[in-house]
Amino acid sequence: MGNAARFDKQFRVPRRPSRRLGVDIEIREDATILWGSDRLQTFTGGMKPSLIEDILRACDGTKTARELASVCDVTEPLMDKIVALLWVSGAIEEAGPTDVESSPLGVLLSRLGNATGANASWQEAQHRINSMPICVMPHSELGTEVAGALAGTFEVINEEAAFERGVVLFIFIETASSKIEQHHKFDELTKRRVLLVSAAGDEVVVGPLYDQAITPCLRCCSSSRIKLDRGASSPAQLRLMAGIVSHHIVALVSRALLSPLPTDSLALNVVTGVQRYSPPVSRPGCPECSHAIPAIASEPTVGAVYEASVALPPREFVNVRDYQAHFLSANQQLQTKFKSWGKREKFPLPDINISDLHIQIDDLLFLAAALRFGFGIDPERTTSKIAKRWTASGGNIGSVNAFVSLPAMVGHIPSGIYGYSVSDHSLAKVSQELISATDIMIAASADLRKIASKYGTFGLRIAIMDAGCALSTVRRVCREVGRTFSMWSADLDAGSISEMLHLSSAREPIIGVSVLGKGQRG
């Protein structure tokens, strides 16, 4: 992380580091603990705890890393790494303007600002809040509570004043009797930034956010909102809901706190704590925000909803902290973690190189080449920390596992279904069943548990692309050795194949199956 921070221009390491407000360190015998940041941090490396304490004390916003190195008597390269580490950990931030006085809100923005990394300093987040008037409309019980909760933080203005202002965030409280499409100022609202909010019973919905520059149109945003069908909320529930809504408004405007907005709406049950998320989606055929030719549909397709849910956020809402995830040790280690096949019987595959590919190779070498080059690693260049693959893989993680169905003996390997073990280039016996009684088949599955540990729900898209790359490489191998290759789509029952392979469709779904033959066409 320290090396990346020195050379990667997407890192914004403080030039004049200042200790974040509200954070503190505790020195123990075996570790140094950072308290108060967005997450608990433990320093257990070889750095002396007293050195961390001295550096944090010296980070008063007036010194550069070079000056800190001189004060703390360490080398400049080491200080650069320490400053980067403390910044990533949430201990320091950039020194902000000294004319902005600290407040409880400022402490919150500073202490938790590392959650997004979007602001160089807490004063920057405070400026965002000070520059954004809020209008809560129309009149409702929840609206009154929300306006009251925001009044001490934002400039809350009425409707008349809001429509005369330039930059205003409108909070539209939807109820059974007040839908935004029916509001007399609807056309004017389509030109503004609007956050839709609704509540019923013990559930409150925050979002979606509408902005004509970055979201579907206001009608599609409204139709995408999470529907509620419960009764009225109690006064106590309304006060709690107002606090939840206010939190996400502060997060949305300040960019210092985490929130699913604007990419997702949030539905939260204030009794059970259960949360649901849903993205705003353009309805197919919408004349305002859809490019689809068919007539407008009332509901978007499942595929459209998924694509919207994993879409990258608009540039304005990109979190610097998310980019740092690439350099976390846990994510770096994913590239050399391979599926474990337990005590299953294994059959080694012959070693093979690119230069060995020619038409005369036998079935066993052909199978070894297809699996190694499509799904495996280059053992000569791979180390314990870095995996070198023959085929492109999102994040170099290796999100796809390969299974082979052999209808007859290939070399020393009996018929059956096998899993490809990347770490030792072998086949592990999975089942005696066959996907096909006549053809060699390769099935690609998405290792969602592995890929989602870094990318979340976006991991499915990465796995699908990785499978396409892997099977394209297998097709290239087939072409080089004069074998046929085709994708098996007719009557493909992924559920049945998952059962044969003893896989969970929710955790490791089948996403592609290919047929390898012996013809003269690749």
N, C-alpha and C positions, 0 to 999 in steps of 0.2 A: 504493500500500500504506500509506503514511504517513497519508494522508487517511482511508482506511478504518479504520485502527487508532484514529484519534481519535474517530470517530463510531459505529462498528459495535460493538454490545455483545457480539458473539460473539468479539471479539478480547480477549485478556487480557494486554495489554502490562504489563510489570512496573511497579509503583508505586515500588519501591525497587530499581532494577536492580543485579544482581550479576554480575560476569564469570563465565562458566561455567568450571568446573575443566577443565584440560587443553587449553584452546584458546589459540591465540597468533596474532599477526598478523605479516606480513612486508611491509615497505614497499619497493616497487620504483619505478623511474622512471615506469613507465606504469600502475601499478595497486597496490592494496593487497590482499594475500591473507590470508584467514582460514583457518588450519590447525586441524585437530583436531575440528571439528564433524562433524555427521552427513554433511555433504557439503562439498566445497571451494567456497568463496565468493570471488569476485573483485569488488572495488569499483573501478569505472573512471569514476565520475561526477565532477562538479566539486568534490566535497568534498575539502579538503586532507587528505592522509594523516596529517599530524601531528595534525590535529583528531580523527580517529578514534582515534588512539593515546592522546591526552589524555583523551578521553571514556571509553575502556575502562579506563584507569588509575584514573579517578575513580569508576567503577562498583564501589563496595565494599560495596553493600548498605545504606548508611546515608543516602543522599541521594535525594530525589525528582527528577523531571525538571526541576522549577523550580529546585531547588538546583544541579543539574548545569549548567543554563544559566548560572547566576550564576558558578559556579566556572570554566567553560570560556569565558565571555564570548561567548555566542551568545544569540539571541532564544529565548523559550520555544516559539513555534510551530515553529521550526527544530529545537530539541532534541526536541520531541515526535516529529517525523518521524524524526530520527536514532535515537532510542531504539527506535521501532517497527521501523526497518530493521535495527538490530543484533539485536533480538529475533527477527525473522523469519529472519535469517541464521544464528541459532544461536550468537551471541556472548555473549548475556546471558540471565539468567533472574531470577525473583523472588528476593529475599533470603529465605532460610529460617531456621529456628531456629538460634541460635548454639551450642546445647548439644549438637548432633549433630556428632561428629568426622568429618572426612573420612577416606576409606579408598580403596584401589584400586577397590572396587565403587562408592563414591560418585563417584569421578572418571569412571567409565564411565557412570553414570546421568546425571551432569551433562553430560558431553561429548556424548553421543548423545541426550539427552533431547529435543532439538529435532526428532527424527525423527517423533515423535507429537505433541508439544506438550501431552500429557495432564496433565502435572504442572507446577505453577507453579514448583517448585524440585526439586532432586535429593533434598532431605531428605524431600519428600513421597513420592517413589518409594521411598526407603529405608524409610520408615514402612510402606508397603504390604507390603514384603518381610518386615519384622520382625513384622508382624501376621498373617502367613499360615503356619501350620504345614503341613508336607507329610508325606503318608504314601504310601510306595511299596509296592505290593502286587500280587499275592502274590509269594512268594520266587522269584527267577529270576536267571540270570546278568546279564542286562541291568539288571534291577531293582537288583541289588547295585551295579553300576557307577553307575547314575543316583543312587542314594541317597548314594553316596560323593562324587559330583561336587557334589551340592546341600548336603552337610553343612556346608560352610564359609560358606554364604550364608543358608540357611533353617534353621529348627528342624525337623529330620526326626524324626518320631515313629513308633512301631510301631502295628500295627492295633488292638490292644486300647485303647491310649490315644487313638487317633484317633476311634474311635466314641464315646468318652466326651466328646470336645471338641465345641464348637459349630461354629466356622468352621474347616474344614480342606479343603485341596485334595488329593484322592486321585489318585494316579498309578497307573492299573491297567495292568500289563504283560500283554498278551495273548500267549499262546503256543499251540501246537497242542494242548496239554493243559490250558490254563487260559483258558476263555472266560468273559467277564463274566456272560453269561446263566446259566451253570452254577454260579457262585460262591454259596456258602451265605449270603453277606451281600448278595445282589443286591437284595432289597427295601429294605434299609437304604441301599444305594448310590443308589437312585433318589431319595432325599431329599437327596443331597449333590451337590457339584460334583466331577465326575470327568473326568480327562483320560485318554483311551485311548491307549496306545502299543504298538506291535508292531514286530518286526524279523525279517527272514529274509534269509540270504545277505548281499548287499552293500547292502540297502535297509532304511531305517528309516521308520516312519510315526508322525508326531506328530499326534494328534487322531483323531476329533473330540473337542471339549470338550462334556461334557453338563452342563446346569444346567436343572432343571425349570422355571425361571422364563423362560428365554430360548431354549431349543433344543428340537428334537424329543425325544420320550421316549428313555430309555436304550436300549431295544431297537432303535428306529429309528436312533439314533446308531451303535450297534454294527453294524447291518446296512449302514450307509452308509460304514463305514471302508474304506479302500483295501486290497484283498485282495493278499496276498503268497503266492507259491507256490514260493519258493526254499528252499535248504537252510539249514544252520546257519551262523551268523556266526562269524568268527574272533575270538579275544580282542582283537586290535588293532582290529578293526572295531567290536566292542562298546564299547570305550573311546571311540572316535570318535563312535559313535552316542549314547553317554551324554552327551557334550559338546553334541551338537546338541539333544538333548532338554532338557538343562539350560538352554541358551540360550533356548529358546522358553518354558520355564517362567518364567524370569526376566522375559522380555518380557511374558508373559501377566499375571503378578502385578504387576510394577512399573509397567507401562504406559509405560515409558520407551523401549523398543526396538521395532522393527518385527517383526511376526509375522503370518502368515495367520490364526492363531487369534483369535477363536473361530468366525469365519465359514467358514473352510476348514480341512481337514486337509492336512498336507504329507507327501508321500512323497519321500524324498531318497536317491539312490544315492550312497554314500560313495566309490565308485570313479570314476564318470563325472561326478558333480555334477549329473546330470539331476534336475529337480524336477517333481513332479506335484501338482496341487491338486484337492480334491474337497470339496463342502459336505455337511454332514449334512442329510438330507431325510426328511420324514415319508413313510412308505409309504402309498399310497392305501388308505383303509379302516381304518387303525390305530385301534383303539378308544380309545387314550390321547391321541393328538396329531393325528389327522386328522379333518377334517369330511366327507370323502368318504363317500358312501353305499354304494358297492359293497363286496363282501367284500375282506378285506385282500389286497394283492398283495405279492409277494416283492421287486419292484423298482419304484422310482418312475419316472414318465414322464420323457422327455427335457426336456419343458417345465418340469416341477417342479424338475428338477436345475438348469436354467438360472436359473429364478427364485430358487432358493435361493443360487446362486452370485453373483448380483448384488444380493441383498437388502442393505439398509442394516444396518450392525451395530447391536446393542443399544446404548442410550444410554451404558451403562457403558463401552463399548469404542469410542466415537466418537473419532477423532483430530482435535484442533484444527487440526493441520497440514493436514489434507485440505481444510478450509474455506478456508484461505489460498490454495489453488490458484486460486480464482475471480479473484484479484487479481494473479496472476503475469502479467507482460507478454506472455509467449508465449501464454498462454491468452486474454488480452484481444485479441490480434491475430487469433485464429482467426475472429472474427466478420466480419472484412473480407477473409478469404482465400477465394477462390472457385475452383472447378474450372477448370483451364486446358485449353483445347481445341486448343492447339498451332496448327498451320498449316491446320487444317480450314477449308473454305469456309464463310463466315458470311453470314447473311441478316438484316439489321436488322429488328426488330419496331417497329411504330408506338408512339409514346408514348401513354399512356392514363391517365386519372384515374378515381376513383370516380364522379365526376359524369357521366362519359361512358357509364355503363352504362345501356342501355335496349334495348328489343326490336329496334330498327332497325339495330343495329351489324352490320357484315359479318363474314364468317368470320375475316379477318385480325385485326380489332380484338378479336373474341371470343377468339381464340387468345392474343393479346397480354395481354388482361385476365386470362385464366385462369392464365397463367404468372407474370405479374408479381405478382398479388395472392396466388396460392397459394404460389409458391416464391421470389419476388424481393424486392427492397428498394424503399424509397421514396427515389428519388434526390434529392429536395429536402431531406430531413432527414438523409440519410446523410453522414457525414464520413469522412475517411481513417482515423479511429480507432474510430468507433462506427457500426454498421450499424443502420438502422431498418427493420424488416420489417413487412409487412402482416399476416403470420400468425405465431402463437406458434411459438417455436423453443427447444428446451431449451438453456439457457446462452447463448441468442442466437448460437449457432454456425452454424446452417444445415447440418444433418447430412444433408439429403436433396437429391439431384440429380434433375432432371426430364428425361425423354426423350419426344419427341413423334413419333408415327407418322402421317404424312399420306398417305392413299390416293390423293389427287389434289392438283393444284396449289391452293394457298391464297394468293390475291394474287399476289405475285411469287415465292413459294417453291414449288419443284417437289416432287413426291411423294418420299417416302423417310423415313428416321428421322433425327431431329435431337436434339442435346443443347441444353438451355437454358443460355445463358451469362448468368449473373446480373449480372456486372460491367458489361456493355454492352447488356443487354436485347436479345439477338439469338439466332438459332438457328444451331448449328454442325452441318454435315452429318456424320453418323456412318456411315450405311449406305444402300444403295439398296433393301434388303429392306424388308418391311412386317410389322408385327405382325398387322395385319388388312387385308384387301383392300378393306373397305367402310367402316370406321369410323375416325374420328380417335381415337387412343389416347394417353393420357399414362401413362407408366410412372415410378414413383418408385423410386430406388435409394438404399441407405444408404451414405454416404461414411464407411466404418468407419475408414479411416486417419486422417481428420480428427477425427472425434468421439472415437476411442479415444485420441488423443494427450492428451486431458484426462481422459476418463471411463473408460478401459480397457474391459473387457468389458461394463460397464454401458451403454456407448455404443450397443449394438444396441437395447436397450430404448428409449433416447431417440430413436433414428432411427425406430423403428416408430411411436412416438407423434407425432413430427414429421411423418411421412408421412401419418398420419391427420388431423392438423390441416391440412396443405397440401391434401389431396384434399377435405377438408370445405369449405375455402374455394373450391376449384374448383367444387364442387357448388353453393355459394351463388351464384357468378358465373353458372352455368348457369341457376339459378332466376330470377335478376334479368333475364336476357336471353331467357328463354323456351326454353332448350335442355334436352335430356334429359341426364341423368347417371346412370351406373350403374357399379358395381365389377365388373370382369371376373374371375370366379372359375372359371367352367366350363372345364375342360381347360387351366387355366393351367400352362404349363410354364416356370417361371422360368429353368431351365437353358438352354432354347432361346432365350429372350429375351436372356439374358446373352450368348450367343454372337453373336446379331445385333448387339448393342451393343458387342461386344468388351470385355466386363467380366469380371472375376474374381469368381466367386460367393463366394469367401472374403473378398475385400477390398471389394467393392461389390455386394452381393446385391440382387436385385429384391424389393421388399417390398410393392408395390401397383400395380395397373394399373386404370385407369378408361377408360370409353367415353363419348365426347362425341357427342351427336347433335343433330338439328335439330327434334325434336318440340316439343310444347307443354307438356311436363311436366319439371320439374327435380328 
